[in-house]
Amino acid sequence: MEFPANLRAECERLIRDYPEPMGALVPILNTVQNTLGYIAVDVAEEVARMLDCAPARVWEAIQFYAVFRTEKGSKCRIQVCRT
């Protein structure tokens, strides 16, 4: 999946808003998912390059937060809390 230029510009703006680039990780992932619908492997790797970090750091965040999707989803998503 290609990283759109307008999305790249928005991500770079988010990076500038934080004193440490890694502080922008979750807002960037949220923006990517809102724009593309999910976070593909190559897009996550590009986010890692933009933040100058290992791709594993980006994947840790994606796997930690249940709101992030790595595959195209359906129109609706139902989630049940088991606690």
Residue pairs with C-beta under 8 A, 6 or more apart in sequence:
1 36
1 40
1 42
1 43
3 42
3 43
3 46
4 35
7 31
7 32
7 35
7 36
8 50
10 31
10 35
11 24
11 28
11 31
11 32
11 47
11 50
12 50
14 24
14 27
14 28
14 31
15 21
15 24
15 28
15 50
15 51
17 24
18 24
21 50
21 51
21 52
21 53
22 51
22 53
22 57
24 51
25 47
25 51
25 57
25 58
25 61
26 61
26 65
28 47
28 50
28 51
29 39
29 47
29 58
29 61
29 62
29 65
29 68
30 67
32 39
32 43
32 47
33 39
33 67
33 68
33 69
36 43
37 69
37 72
37 73
38 69
38 70
38 71
38 72
38 73
39 62
39 68
39 69
39 70
40 70
41 70
44 55
44 58
44 59
44 62
44 70
45 55
45 58
47 58
48 54
48 55
48 57
48 58
51 57
51 58
61 68
62 68
62 70
66 79
